[in-house]
Amino acid sequence: MSTITSVSTPNAPSAIGPYSQAIKAGEFVFVSGCIPLVPSTMQIVEGGIEEQATQALANLEAVLEASSSSVGKVVKTTVFLKDMGDFATVNKIYEEFFSSSEHKPARSAVEVARLPKDVLFEIECIAVASK
């Protein structure tokens, strides 16, 4: 039976509800949705979709690192957008974020009616943990 452990790091925003930043289960890491909160202040980063996507991705990377994983080990992401009109802008930032990976993860991107704290962008992922 696989070991299941909760992951927490001060380098990413703390959970704003009854959930973990991530869960390690066997060889996989399941990262909860990351929104564009600045970890030190727990406030939404100033700016628009570019700044919010960049901050949320930085938070995702911090949780991955705390999980003994990395951006290059992400196998699947789900992107949540407040406005699908931001897709092209987010896609450029996303592509740059994953540019050092040997592969591009599988991805879904959806527009939603509302996100936590009324942010514009959220991302979650599944990754492989380092051994």
HUCOR-V126086 format. One record per residue. N is the residue number from 1. RES is the residue in three letters. OMEGA is omega as a letter, one per 30 degrees, with the letter a starting at -180 (999 if undefined). NEAR is the number of other ideal C-beta (glycine too) atoms within 10 Angstrom. D_FIRST is the distance of its C-alpha to the first C-alpha in Angstrom with 2 decimals. Layout:
# HUCOR-V126086
N_RES_OMEGA_NEAR_D_FIRST / N_RES_OMEGA_NEAR_D_FIRST
This chain:
# HUCOR-V126086
1_MET_a_4_0.00 / 2_SER_l_9_3.79 / 3_THR_l_7_6.62 / 4_ILE_a_10_9.32 / 5_THR_l_13_12.81 / 6_SER_a_11_16.29 / 7_VAL_l_22_18.90 / 8_SER_l_13_22.56 / 9_THR_l_17_25.64 / 10_PRO_a_10_29.34 / 11_ASN_l_14_30.20 / 12_ALA_l_25_29.40 / 13_PRO_l_24_30.54 / 14_SER_l_11_28.65 / 15_ALA_a_14_27.12 / 16_ILE_l_11_29.99 / 17_GLY_a_6_27.99 / 18_PRO_l_5_24.95 / 19_TYR_l_11_22.35 / 20_SER_l_15_20.84 / 21_GLN_l_22_22.45 / 22_ALA_l_29_19.12 / 23_ILE_l_16_15.37 / 24_LYS_l_21_13.12 / 25_ALA_a_14_9.82 / 26_GLY_a_11_8.41 / 27_GLU_a_13_11.77 / 28_PHE_l_16_13.55 / 29_VAL_l_27_15.88 / 30_PHE_a_17_17.34 / 31_VAL_l_26_20.77 / 32_SER_l_19_22.67 / 33_GLY_l_19_26.24 / 34_CYS_l_25_28.51 / 35_ILE_a_23_32.11 / 36_PRO_l_27_35.12 / 37_LEU_l_22_35.25 / 38_VAL_a_14_36.54 / 39_PRO_a_16_34.05 / 40_SER_a_9_36.86 / 41_THR_a_9_38.74 / 42_MET_l_11_36.27 / 43_GLN_l_12_39.15 / 44_ILE_l_18_39.23 / 45_VAL_l_19_40.54 / 46_GLU_l_10_44.20 / 47_GLY_a_13_45.22 / 48_GLY_a_12_44.30 / 49_ILE_a_20_41.67 / 50_GLU_a_15_41.79 / 51_GLU_a_16_41.19 / 52_GLN_l_25_38.52 / 53_ALA_a_28_36.53 / 54_THR_a_18_36.90 / 55_GLN_l_23_35.74 / 56_ALA_l_29_32.71 / 57_LEU_l_22_31.66 / 58_ALA_l_17_32.24 / 59_ASN_l_25_29.98 / 60_LEU_l_26_27.26 / 61_GLU_l_19_27.68 / 62_ALA_l_18_27.50 / 63_VAL_l_25_24.17 / 64_LEU_a_26_22.81 / 65_GLU_l_16_24.17 / 66_ALA_a_19_22.66 / 67_SER_a_24_19.24 / 68_SER_l_15_19.76 / 69_SER_l_25_20.75 / 70_SER_l_17_24.22 / 71_VAL_a_18_26.50 / 72_GLY_a_14_26.35 / 73_LYS_l_22_22.62 / 74_VAL_l_25_23.02 / 75_VAL_a_13_22.34 / 76_LYS_l_13_23.46 / 77_THR_l_22_25.72 / 78_THR_a_15_27.34 / 79_VAL_l_21_30.78 / 80_PHE_a_21_32.60 / 81_LEU_l_21_36.38 / 82_LYS_a_18_38.98 / 83_ASP_a_13_41.51 / 84_MET_l_12_40.85 / 85_GLY_l_10_44.17 / 86_ASP_a_19_42.29 / 87_PHE_a_15_40.14 / 88_ALA_l_8_42.30 / 89_THR_a_16_42.40 / 90_VAL_a_24_38.66 / 91_ASN_l_14_38.08 / 92_LYS_l_12_40.16 / 93_ILE_l_19_38.29 / 94_TYR_l_21_34.90 / 95_GLU_l_10_36.14 / 96_GLU_a_11_37.34 / 97_PHE_a_20_34.10 / 98_PHE_a_17_32.13 / 99_SER_a_9_35.04 / 100_SER_l_9_33.55 / 101_SER_l_13_30.41 / 102_GLU_a_6_30.50 / 103_HIS_l_10_29.45 / 104_LYS_a_12_29.98 / 105_PRO_l_17_26.96 / 106_ALA_a_12_26.95 / 107_ARG_l_15_28.57 / 108_SER_l_10_29.79 / 109_ALA_a_15_32.69 / 110_VAL_l_9_34.03 / 111_GLU_a_13_36.91 / 112_VAL_a_11_36.25 / 113_ALA_a_5_38.77 / 114_ARG_l_9_37.63 / 115_LEU_l_17_35.08 / 116_PRO_l_12_34.25 / 117_LYS_l_13_37.32 / 118_ASP_l_9_39.21 / 119_VAL_a_21_38.06 / 120_LEU_a_22_38.74 / 121_PHE_l_28_35.44 / 122_GLU_l_23_31.69 / 123_ILE_l_24_28.86 / 124_GLU_l_19_25.07 / 125_CYS_l_26_22.76 / 126_ILE_a_19_19.50 / 127_ALA_l_27_19.22 / 128_VAL_l_16_17.28 / 129_ALA_l_19_16.50 / 130_SER_l_13_18.30 / 131_LYS_999_5_16.68
